[in-house]
Amino acid sequence: MEKTFNPHTIERKCYQSWEENGYFSPSGVGTPYTIMIPPPNVTGSLHMGHAFQHSIMDALIRYQRMKGKNTLWQVGTDHAGIATQMVVERKLAAENNQSRHDLGRENFIEKIWEWKAFSGGRITQQMRRLGNSVDWDHERFTMDDGFYKAVQEVFVRLYEDNLIYRGKRLVNWDPKLRTAISDLEVENKDIKGHMWYLRYPLADGETTAEGKDYIVVATTRPETMLGDSGVAVNPDDPRYQALIGKAVILPLVNRRIPIVADDHADMDKGTGCVKITPAHDFNDNEVGKRRNLPLITIMTLNGTISDAAEIYNPDGSINTTIDTELPEKYRGLERFNARKVIVADIDAAGLLEGVKDHDLTVPYGDRSGVVIEPLLTNQWFVRAAPLAEPALAAVEAGRIQFVPKQYENMYYAWMRDVQDWCVSRQLWWGHRIPAWYDEQGNVYVGRNEQEVREQHNLGSDIVLRQDSDVLDTWFSSALWTFATLGWPEATERLKTFHPTDVLVTGFDIIFFWVARMIMMTMHFVKDEDGQPHIPFKHIYITGLIRDEQGEKMSKTKGNVLDPLDMIDGISLETLVSKRTSNMMQQQLAAKIEKNTRRAFPEGIVAHGADALRYTLYSLATTGRDINWDMKRLEGYRNFCNKIWNAGNYVLMNAENQDCGQNGGDVELTLADRWILSKLQRTAARIEKNMREFRLDHGAQNLYDFIWNEYCAWYLELSKPVLWDKNAPENRQRGTRQTLVQVLESIMRMAHPFMPYITEEIWQSIKTLAGVRGETVMLQPFPACDPSSIDERAEQDIEWLKGVIVSIRNIRGELSISPSRPLDVILRNTSHDDQERLRQNDAFLKSLAKLATIKVAAEGEEVPMSTTQLVGEMEVMVPMAGLVDKNAEITRLSKEIEKLAKEVKRFEGKLSNERFVSKAPVDVVEKEQMKLDAARSSKITLEQQLTAIRSL
């Protein structure tokens, strides 16, 4: 191997070899084990969330592959309806000054396919950089032919089962993109706004309990008053009880609307009167249903005021009793311009009670950036409640288990109050809804137009028009676990790999994706006995990766970290450019640049994929939020270096040497038996960690064994044997064999976590270890062998380590050179201590650099010594001759004098009542800690000074 670890020289070479040799494909042998990758958007690029979840999935798949399972990690991408359409529309506008409407639907979709072929696979290339061992031979796309067939089949069957319908209901409407969007695509922002207080005149000469001929309603959206169909008051509010059932005259429109009683009105909030606009507010919509209020739509799909209102009864039928006329003055006005004009007119009419500043939470489209409008539109909906029942039962019965378990509660909360699911989108890119309409508006659902005509006996003279809407991408992705395996055909892959074993995803899409996958799978996929399949047995919910300050990563904040930058490194100038390139506001860009230069003064150093992955595993706790830590990344880059150096040490001492691979007598030293025993315990711990999805614990256990036991101790303990020219050959052979075999086992054990470095080292040592095979990933994962656990060897080595550490501590305290031989006396020794000394005398002298070591007889006088304890045994180093007495007295005296001044300064500060009363509590606590530390250090040095003077 090269002397220095350089990840760039091995990563691409390794991955290319793995992929070309088909190592990622299912083996066809063993118990199936399946993970379906959450399909990233085809428009996307690898972000820290992807890197985190993909690293976890890859570790699980590599581990199970090495356990002999027939593993499938299904890969694919999502067509990402809105995102993809926007990307291509922007591209058309920039290059040709064209819109999709200029091209027409078919030509525009062709352009999207062209774009997808050219640049849509970027994220899959980035996945390769991370080391993802997915089955590339069966990569899927949610718009490929097979998936399209599955989506059409599901829609038709749901319609036939009366589980899908078309109706006019309130949805999140994006006026810029002119489509319904899901809650997940809504970004709620806290902004400074206003609350307007409007007077609504009472009808029929009625007055309030205070004698006023009006009531006051408060609203943050005055423009929606044009669509008011009622005013709600709390039934227990004494101020308005006499008005329940009466009416008000809606200002500007002069529409008579009723006063209704509903608990939605909070009598302790505002005026206690709430305007009800069922067609433009989700809460009002529910009140309208309860109180049988009409739904009055006053806004167009563009977010402008309509020429005339559309009015519907609560059952969806058209209302013919209410006048649809809207004031001409407001027709065609953009909604926020209409707000200004309406408020001015209310004020001019003397009906503006007042305006107050108000903190608002306003919904924005995460892609369009405009305020979302709740709007009544015709959409397709899935009846979710019947589908939710078996999906709930599957989790309640433990057939599907959440990890961590507490996320079941989030699942239950959503599913026990599930609402019908809007699945239609007003886009061109996506799965077009398989429904056709005749000229009378009758709807026909089928897999294609020919099937529709045959089923309903529709002749060629009847003109049919296919629905122009497409399906929500969550609808198609809900079929991911089974449609990727060939459903609706009964393929061998479907029979073999379904149900899948684990889903790795985030808590934010438990309802949007996880729950819907469970509902769809259990409805459509059954076993031979007709029992519904579950899509997966475990749902591993990961936390959200935040920046080092705990802030959510976002482009606006400029704190997004690109995982490929972590792997390859990036200069400071390039990093600043990446973070500020899309910033429209110069002040914000300047702030981001300043923060970036402060956080990464030298840019981001290259660390390699293995170090990045290991950092992510160390952060894979059960917490909901995970703060990124660059120091950990640097630490695990050093860990990779440590492993590489260990590999070079082993090769240096084992290459062209007899390592027992061809037989021969071997004698195992205490150190050999100890490290083999610790290896078994580590294997058992990691087996448990992986079984419990605690990759953070697995990474820590592996780190402790490699760094603290194999590298820090065993390699050192091997040197006295390997470098002793007089050592028996069978003993050296045993140590070389142990060195190589344990390192080879470490490479197999670490491979799921660190695939690249382990492959490279394993290829270099496999022959020395007597192992055959093409790749470490197809080797068996080390299993614990209880017969190799040697508790006596572990106890003996712990004693040996204790003595060596004690002597090293004494050297440090007295500033004695590590190369200077010491005389050591052991006092208060047990029989076991003496026996261990007898067996390990040579090890101790070599590793602790000792001249002599002896046991003091009971009652024997010993010279003045510095002492450390190992259990009850005293490890003593005589001080005479080790230090220059006068020089050490001078040095210690100066240090004590310096500390005495520090103690006095801190005591003075803390005795100052003004400081203690005005300074923050944490500042006072820190000063007290500094005082305690200075006092402790002064006492220690004074004790050392007394000991030196007595020499």
N, C-alpha and C positions, 0 to 999 in steps of 0.2 A: 504494500500500500504506500501511497504518498506519505511523506512525513507530516504534512499539515492537512487537516480536514478542510476540503473545499466543496461545499454542497453543489455548486453549479456544475462541477465536472462530473458528478455522478447522477443527478436527478433526472435529467432528460434521457441519458443513456439507459438508466434503469427502467424508466416508464416505457420507453419505446420497446425495450426487450419484453417487458411483461405483456404489453398489448399485442405485439406481433406474435407472441407465442400462445395467445389465447388463455392465459392463466386466470383471467377474470371471469371467464364463462363458467356456468354450472358444470360440475364434474360428472353429473349423472350417477354419482355413487354416494350413498349415505342418506341420512335423514335430511329432508329439505329444510332450508333456512332462508327466509326471504325478507328483504327490506325494499320498499318502494321509495325512491327518492322523491321528496316533495318537488314537483316540477317547477324549476325557476322560470321566470318570464323569458321568452326568447329574445326580448329586447334588452335583457339585463346584463350585468357584469357582476363578478364575484364581490360580495361585500362581507363584512366580518360575521354577520349572521349566517350566511352561506358557509363560510369557512368553518365556523363553530359546529354547525349541525352536520356538515359533510364529514368533518374529521371524526365526529362521534360515530356516524354510520360506518365509516371506513374501518374504524377500530373494531366495531362489532362484527362486521363482515369478515375481515381478515382473521379475527380470533376464531369465529365459527368455521371458517374454511380450514384453518389449521387443526380444528377439533374433528375434522373428517366429515363435516356436513356438506350437503349438496347445495352450495350457496348461490343465491341470485340476488344481486343488487341491481334492480331495474332502474334504468336511467331514462330521462326524457325531459322535454321542455313544454311549457304551456304557451298557447298562442297569444295570450294576454291581449284581449280584444281592444280595450280603449288605448292602452299604452302603445301597442303596435300600430294601430290606425293613426295615432297622433304622430309617431315617428315618421311614418311614410308621408303623411300629409305635409309635415314641415319640410321634408326632403323635396317634395314636389314643388312647394311654394318657393323654396330657396333656389332650386335649379331651373325651374321652367315657369315660375309664376302662375302655377296651375292649382286648382282645387280638385278634390275628388269628384265634385259635381261636373267639372269640365270633362273629366275622363269617362264618367259613367261607372256604374257599379262593377260590371265584369272587368273592364280594363283596369280599374283601380285595384281590384283584388289580384289581378295578374301582377301588378306592380309590387304588391305586398309579397307575393310568392318570390318574385325576383329578388327583393330585398332580403328575404329570409334565407335564400340560397347563398347570397353573397356575404352577409354579415351576421345572420341570425345564430350561428354556431359559436360565437365568441365565448360565451360562458362555458361551453363544454370544453373548449381548449384550456380555459382557466382551471377547470376542475381537474384536468390532467396534471397541471402544475402542482396541485395540492396533494396528488397521489391517490385520487379516488379510484378504487378498483371495481368500477361498475362494468356491467355487461354491455360493452359498446356494440356488440353484434346485433343487439335487439333494441337499439335506441328508439324511443317512441316520441311522437309529437301529437298534441291534442287536436290537431287538424289533419292528421294523416288518414288515409282511406279506411283503415280498420277502425280507428277511433271514431271517425265520422259515422260509420255504420252502427257502432255501439250507441252513440248519442241519439241517433234517429230512433233506434229500437226502444231505448228507454223512454223517450218522449211519447212515442206512440202507445206503448204499454201503459204508461201512467195515465194517458188520456182515456184509454179503454177501461182502466180501473177506476175512473172518476177521481183520480188523484191530481189531475192538472186541469185548469180551467182558465178562461179569459174573462177579465172583469175590469171595471173602472175603480181603482183604489188609489189611495195616497201613497206616493213614493218620494224618495230623494231625487229631485230633478236638477240636472246640471244645465242651466240655460245657455252656457257657451257651447258645450259639446252636444246639447240637445238629446240627452239620453238619461234614462234612469240609472242610478248607481247604487251600489251596496253600501251599508253602513261602514264597512272597512275602508271604502274609498272616500269617506268623509273625514276631514281633519277639523276637529273643533279647536277654535282659537279664542283666547281671552282677549277682548278688545275694550276700549273705552267708547261708550255709546251714550244714548239718551233714553229716558223714559218720558213719554208724553202722556199727559192726563187730559182726557177728552170728556166733555159734557155730552151725554146722550139725553135729549128731552124725553120726559115721560109722556105717554099718550093718554088721551081721554081725560085730561085735566087732573091726573093723579099727582100726588106729592109724596115726598119721603116723610119719615117720622120727624124730620127737622123742618119740614115745611117747604123743601126745595122742589121745584118742578123738573128736576133732572137728577140723574145719577152720574157718577164719574167713573170712567174705566181707564185703566192704565195700560199702555202698550209700547213695545219697542219697535213695532212695525206698523205705523199708521196707515200705510198704503193698503194693507189687507182689510181695513174696515169696510171697503167696498163690497167685500164678500161675507160680512157678518150675517149670521142667521139667528142669533140669540145673544142674550147676556145671562151669565150664570151668577147666582149668589148662593152662599152656603145656607142650607135649610135651617140651621140653628142660629143664624145671624139675626138678632132681634131688630136690627136697623132696616132689614129688607123683607121680613117675613110677610108683611102685608102686601108687598108688591109681587110676590110669586104668582105667576099666572097672568100678570098684567103685561104691558108692552111698552117699548120705547120707539121713538122715531129715529131711524138711523140718519145722522147728519149727512148732508151732501147728496144722498141717494133718495132720502125720504121714504125708505122702506120700513114698514111696521114689523118689528121683530119681538119675540116674546122674552120675558124674564123667567128663567127656569131655575129650579133648585138642584144643585149638584155639589157633592163634596169636593170637587176639583177646585171650587172657589174657597180660598183660605181667608176666613174673616179677620185674621190677625196680620194679613199681608196686604199692603197697599190700601185701596179703598174697599176691598171685599167684593168688588164687582169685576167680573172677567168677561171681556168680549169673546164670543165663540165664533170661530171661522173654520168650520169643519173641512173645507176644501183646501186650506192653506196652513194647517198646523196639526201635528200628530196628536197632541193632547186634546185639542179641540175636536178632532175627528172622533175620538173615543167618547167625549161628552155628547157630541151630536148623535152618535149611535144610541147612547143611553136615553137621550131626551127627544129622539125622533125629529131632529132638526134637519132641514134640507142642506145640501152641499152646493155652495155657490162658487163656481170657478170664475175668477175675474182677471186671470193672467194667461198670456199666450205661452207657447213653448220657448219663445225667445226671452221671456222675462219682461214683456211689455204689457200694459193694460189692454185688455181685449176691447173690441168694438161693442160686444155684448156679452153678458154673462152666460155661462152654461150652468143650468141648475138641475140637480138630480135629487130624487128622494133617497132616504137611507137604504132602500132596497136596490138601488142602482137604476131605477126607472127614471125617465125624464119627467121633471116637474113642469106642469103646464099652467100652474096657478099663480106663480110669482113672476112679476115683470122682469125681463132679462135686461132691460135698458140700463146702461151705465152713462154717467155724465159725459157729454161729448168732449169736454175740456181735457179729460184725462186719457182718452182713447189714444193708444199708440205710444204713450209716454213710457220710457224705460222705468223700471220699478222704483229706482232710487230717486230719479227725477220726479216721478209721481209723488213720492213721499214728501218732497219739499213743497210741491204745489198744493197737495192736500192739507198739510199742516198750515200753510199760509191761509188757505181758504177757511179752515176751521177757526183759525185765529180771527180772521176778518168777520166771521159770523158770531164772534163772542163766545165761542164754545171751547176755547183752549184754556183749561184750568191752570196749567203750568207745565214746565219742562225741567227735568232734573238730570244731572249727569248720572250715568248708570254703567256698571261693569257688566259686560255681556259675554256669553260664550256663543260664538257664531259658527255654524257649519260651513266649511269651504270644501270645494272639490279638490282632492289632493293633486289632480293633474291639471285641471283647468285654472285653478286658483281663484275662482269666483264663488260668491255666496250661493249655497245650495238652497233651492226653493222647494218646500213640500208642495207637491202638485198632484192633482187628480188626473190620472191618465189611464188609458186602456193598456193593460199589461197581462202577461201570462203568469199564473201563480201555481205553485205546487201546494197541495193540502198537506201541511207538515205534521199535524197532530197524529193521524193514523200511522205514519211512517215512524214517528218518534217513539211510540209505545214499545215495540220490540227492541229498538235501539237503547232505550232506557233500561229495559229488563236485562239486556246483555251485560251492561256495566254493573247493575245492582247484583247480578248473580255471580260476578267475578269472571265471566268469560272474557271480558276485556278489562284490563287493569291499567290505571293511570300511574305513572311514575314521575314525580312524587304523587302519593295518593291523594293529597289535599285538592288536587285539580278536579277530582270527581265532583266536588261541591259546585265548582263553576259550571261543569257540564250539566249537573242536575238542575241548577238554577235556570239555565237557558232552556233545557229540554222540557221541563215541567210547565213552562209558560210559553211554549213554542208558537210562533206566528206563521201564517202562510208566507211562502217564500216567493218573492218576485224574481222570475227567471228570464224575463225578456229585456233586451237592450236595443236601443235605437241606433245601431251601428251597422256597418257593412262587413266588417271583418269578424268572422266567427261562424258558428254553426247556425245556419239559417233555419228558422223554425219551420218544421214540416207541416204547415197548415196552409190550406188554400181557401179562397173566398170566391163565391160567384157574384154576379152583379147585384143580387139582392142582399148581399152581406152574410149569407149562410156560410158557416165554417166547416171545413172537412179536413180531418187530420189523417195522414197516412205517410208511409215511408217514401213515397214519390207520387207524382201527379198521376201516373198510369194506374197505380194501385187505388188512388182516390176515385178515379173515374170508374174503375171496374167494381169497386165495393158499393158505390152509390148510383151505379147505372147512369152516369153522366155522359151524354154524347159529345161529340167533337164540336157541336154547335154551341155548347155552353162554355162561355169564357171563364177561365179560372185564373186567379191572381194569387201568387204565393205571398205569404206574409213577408213583409220587408224586414222585420226585426230578426235579431240573432239571439242566441242564448247566452246568458251570463256565463263567464268563464268558470265560475264556481260550480255550475251545473255539470259541465264536462269533466272538470277535475274531480268531482265527487265520484266518478266512475273509475278513478285511476287504478285502484288495486286490481280490478278484474278486467277492465277493458284493455289494459296493456298486455294482458295474458291471452288475448284472443276472443274473449266473450263478445258476442253471443254464441260463438262456436264453442263446442266442448273440446278444446284443444288439450294436448298433453301438458303443455306449460300451465294451463289453468288447473288441471287435475293435480299436477305435481306441486305447484308453488302457492296455491291459495287454500286456506287463508294465509296471509303473510304473518310474520312474527312480531315485528316491531315497527312503529311509526315514530320518527324523530321530528318534532315540530315545536312551534312556539305557542305560548298560552293565548296569544292574541287571535288565533284562528281556530280555537277549539270549536266554536259554533259554526263559523263560516265554512270550514273545510272538514274538520275531524268528525263532527256530528253528522254532517251531510253524507260523508263517506259511509258511516255506519248505517244510516237510514237506507241509502241506495243499495248498498251491498246486501243487507239482510232482506230487502224486498226482491232483489233480482237473482241472487246467486244461492242455489240450494244444493244440498248433497243428494245422494241417491235415494235417501229416505224422505226427501222433501224438507229437511231441516235447514233453516237459513244459515249461510256462512256469516262469520264475522270478518271484517276486512283485515284485522290485525289483533294479536293477542295482548300486546303491550303498547301503550302510548307514552313515549318518553318525552316529557315536556321540558324544554331547555329554558334557561333564563335569557334575558335581553342583555347583549353586550353594550355597555356604556363606556364613555371615555374615562380617563383617569380621575376626573373630578366627579364622576357619577352622573354626568349629563348624557341625555340621549344623543346618539350621533345623528347629525343632520347636516345637509349641505349649507343650510342657512347659517348654522353656527360655525361652520368651517372646521368641525372636529371629526369628520369622517376619516377613518383609516382604511386604506386599501390593503387587503391581505397580501397582494402580490408585491406591494412596496415592502412589506415585512420580510418577504422571502428574498427579493432581489436587491432591496435597498433603493434609496432615492435621494437625490441631492436636495439641499434645503431650497434652492431656487425653484426647482421643478415642483417640489411639494407646495410651496407658496402659490405657484402658478396654477396648479391643479385645484387648490382650495378656493381661489378667488376668481377664477376665470368666468364663472357664471353669475358673479355678484353684480347686480345692477346698481346697488347703492354704494357709492365710493366710501362712505363712512364705515359701512359694514365690512367692506373688503379690507379697508385699512386696519380695522380691529382684528379681523381674522389673520391678516398677515403678521400683525404684532404678536398675537397669541401663538401662532405657529413658530415664529422665530424664537420665542422664549421657550416653548416646549421642546423643540428639536433644533438646537443651535447648529448642529452639524448634519442636519438631515436625518434620515433613517438608515442605519447601517444594515447591510445584508445579513440575514440570519439563516436562511434556508427553510425549506418546508418542514423538516423534522422539528426544528426548534419552535416554529410557529404552532405546529400541531400540539406539541407537548405543553406549550403554554396554555392552549385552549383546553386541554384535558385537565390541567391543574385548576382551571377556573370553572370546571363543570360541576359546581356544587348544586344543592337543591334550592338555592336562592332564586328569587324572581328577577333580580337585577344583579349584574356582574360587571364590576369595574375593570376595564382593561389596565394592564400593568406592564409598561415597557421594561421595567427592571426584571420582571420574571422572564420576559423574552430574552433579554441579554443573559440572564442566568442559565436558561436552557440552551442557549448557543454555547455557553461554556461547558454545559453538560455533554453536548455533542462532541466538543473537543476532548473532553475527558474520556469518553468512550473510544474515540479514535486513537488517542494516545495509549489507552489500555490495549487496543488491538495491536498496535505497533510493538508494544512491549512483549506481548505474547508471541508474536511472530518472530521477533528478534531472538527470543529464548527457545523457540520451538521449531522453527523452520530448519530443515536438514538435521533434525535431532530425532531420537527415538522417543516418541510420545505414547508408546504402548498401543498404537493403532494396529500393529501387526502381532499383538500378543506380548508375552514376556511377563516375568514376575514384577509386581509393583509393591512398594511399601508406601502407605499413605501417612503423611505426617499429621500431627494434631491440627495444623492449619488446614490441610487438605480435607480432613474429616469434618472440620468446622464449617468450611465454606460450602461443602456438599450438603451438609445439614441445613444451613441457612437458605440454600437454593430451594430445597424442598418446601420449607416454610413459606418462602416468597411465592412459589408457584401456587400453593394452596390459598394464600391470601388473594392473589390476583384472580384465581378461579372464582372466589367468593365475590370480589369486587365486580367482575364482569357479569356475574349472575344477577347482581343487585343493581346494575347500571350505575355503579359508583366509579366512574372512570377517573375522577379526581383522586380517590383513594388508591386506585390501581397505579396511577402515575406516581403518587407519592411513595407507595411501597416499593415500586420498581426503582425509583430514584434512590431511596435509602439503601437498597441492596447493592446497586451498582456503585454508587459514589462512596457511601460510608462503610461498606463491608468489603466488596470485591476490590475496588480501586484503592481506597485509603488504607486497608489493612491486609487483605490477602496478598495483593501484589508485593507489598513490603515483606510479608512473612515468607513469601516464596524465595526472596533473594538470598537469605543465608543458606538455603539448600542448593539453589542453582549455581551460586557463586563459590560454593565450597568444593575445592578440587579433591578433597578427601572424602566427600560424601559418597555413600554406597550408590551404585548405578541404579539399583531398583528404587531407591528413595528419590533420586532425581527424575527417574522415569515416571514415578507416581505423581510428583509435583507438576511436571510438564503435562502429563495426561490431565490432571485436574485443572490446570490453567486453561487448557484448550477446551476441555469438555464443558466447563462452567461458562466460558465465554461463548461457546457455541449455543448453549442453552439460553444464555442471556439474549443472544441475537434473536432466537425464536420467541422468547418471552416478550421482548421489546418490539418485535416486528409490527404488531397491530398499531402501536403508538408511533413508531419511528420507522417507516418502511424503507426509506432510502439508505440510511447509514447502516442499518442492520443487514440489508441485502449485500451491500458492498463488503462489509467485514466478513459476513458468513461465507461469501464466495472465496475469500482468501484463506479461511481456516477450516473449511468443511473437510478437506482431505486429511489434514492433521488430526481432525476429530474422528476420522473413520466414518464419515457420513457421506452418503450418496444422494444426489438429487440435483435438479436444474435450478431451483429457486427456493429460498427460505420460506416463501409464502405457502408452499405446498408441503412443508415439513410439519410434523405433528407439534402441537403446542405442548410445552413441558408440563407433565403431570406430576403431582406430588407422589413421591415414593416413601411411604412411612418408614420402611426398613432402613432408609438412609438418614433418618433423623437421629442424630447422636447428641443427646442432651449433655452427656459428660464432656464431650469435646466443646460444646457451646459454653458450658460453665468454665472450663479451663481457659478458653480463649478470652472470655470476659475478664477473668482474673489477670491474665497476661496483659490485656489492653489497659486494665486499671492501673497496673504497676507502671507501664510505659507512659501513660498519660500523666500519672503523678510525677514522674521524673521530668517529663517535658514541662510541666507546670512550674516545678522548682527552678528549672533552667530559666524560664521566662521571668519569674519573680526576681531572680538574682542576676539577670542579664548575663548568664553563662553561655558561652559559644556552644552551638549544637555539636561541634566537632571535638570538644574537649572531653576526654574520658573522665567518668566520675566513679567514685567509690560509693556504694550504696549498702546500707544496713537495713535489714528487715527485723522488726521487733513485734512481739505479741503475735507470733505466728501459730496457726493451727497445724495439725498433722497434714491436712490437705494442702495448706500453703507451702509447707516444706516439700511435699511430694511434687507439687507443681513446679516449684523452683528447681528441683533436681532434674525434672524432665525437660525443662525449658530454659535452662541456664544459658545455652548458646544463643537461643532466640533473643533473650533479654539483653545479653551483652552486645549483640549485633545491632538490634533495633534501637535500644536506648543509649548506645555508645557508652558502655560501662567498662571501667578497668577491673573492678571487683564487685561482687555482690555476696553478702554473707548474712547468716541468720544470727542475731544476738541471743545468747543464752539468757534464760530467765534470771533476772537480777543483775545482769552484766551492765557495767557502767559504759555509756556511749558518749562520744564527744558531742560538743554543741552542734546541733544539726537543724536543718529545715525539714519539716515533716509534712507528709500528706497521708491520708487514710485511704485504704482499700478495704472496705468492710471494717473489721476491727484491727486489721494488721496495719502497722505503721511503716511507711516507706520513708527512710531517713537518709539525707545527704549531708555528711559532715561539712561544715562551712569553712573550717580552717584551710587556708591556702587557696581557696577558690576565688576570693575577692581581695582587692587591695583595701585593707581595713580603713586606713585613713582617708583614702579617696572616696570610699563608699560612705563613710561617716559625713564627709563634707557634702557629697551629693544629696544624701537623704536629708541632712539638716536644711539645705537650701529648699528642697521640695516641701519640707514641713513648714518652713517659714512662709513660703508662697501660699500654701493651703491655709495657714493661720490667717493671713490677710484676707483671703477669699471668704473664710468663715465669718470674720469680723464684718466684712462688707455686706454679706447677705443678712447677717443678724441685724445690722443697722437698718437695712432696707425694710425688713419685716417687722421691726419694732416701731417703724414710722406709721402712726395711726392714719395720717393723711393718705399715704400710699395704699395701705391695706383697705381703707374704706372706699377709695375712688377707683382703684385698678380693678379690671374684670377678674372674676373668681379664678378663671383658668390661668391668668398671668400670675396671680398670687401663689397658686398651687405650684406652678413651674419654678418660681423663686424658692419655695420651700423645698422642692425636690433637689434643687441645686445645692442648697445649704446642707441637706442630709447627705448628699453624695460627697461634698467637700469634707464634712466631719468624718465620714466613714473612711475616706482615703487617708486623712490625717492620722487617724488611729492606727491604721494598717502600717503606715510608714514609721510611726513611732515605735510600734512593736518590732519592726525590722531593725530600727536603729538600736534598740536595747539589745537585740540578739547580736548585732555586729560588734557592739562595744564589749560584749562579754567574751569575745574570741580571744 
